[in-house]
Amino acid sequence: MTPINAKLLFFALADNLKKFESKYGEVKIPDPPVLLDPSKGFTG
């Protein structure tokens, strides 16, 4: 992905998130942010 493509993707995601939050409310990030439960790991 080129830098311009990355920037365009960023703007598209930000716009979609703004529209989503205006309709359904703020998407809250937990504190501290947890993206993966280390106790579960990856399965596959």
C-alpha positions as CSV (number, residue, x, y, z in Angstrom):
1,M,0.0,0.0,0.0
2,T,1.4,3.4,-1.0
3,P,1.3,6.3,1.4
4,I,-1.4,8.0,-0.6
5,N,-3.5,4.8,-0.5
6,A,-3.0,4.6,3.3
7,K,-4.0,8.2,3.8
8,L,-7.2,7.7,1.6
9,L,-8.1,4.6,3.6
10,F,-7.6,6.5,6.9
11,F,-9.9,9.3,5.7
12,A,-12.5,6.7,4.5
13,L,-12.4,4.8,7.8
14,A,-12.6,8.1,9.9
15,D,-15.6,9.2,7.8
16,N,-17.4,5.9,8.2
17,L,-16.7,5.9,12.0
18,K,-18.1,9.4,12.3
19,K,-21.3,8.4,10.5
20,F,-21.6,5.3,12.6
21,E,-21.2,7.1,15.8
22,S,-23.6,9.9,14.9
23,K,-26.2,7.1,14.3
24,Y,-25.4,4.7,17.2
25,G,-23.3,6.6,19.7
26,E,-19.7,6.7,20.5
27,V,-17.5,3.6,20.2
28,K,-15.7,3.4,23.5
29,I,-12.2,2.0,23.8
30,P,-11.6,0.2,27.1
31,D,-8.9,1.5,29.4
32,P,-6.3,0.0,29.0
33,P,-7.1,-0.9,25.4
34,V,-7.2,-4.6,25.0
35,L,-7.1,-5.9,21.4
36,L,-6.3,-9.5,22.2
37,D,-6.9,-11.6,25.3
38,P,-3.4,-13.1,25.9
39,S,-4.9,-16.0,27.9
40,K,-6.8,-17.2,24.8
41,G,-4.1,-16.6,22.2
42,F,-4.6,-17.6,18.6
43,T,-6.4,-20.8,17.6
44,G,-6.5,-22.3,14.2
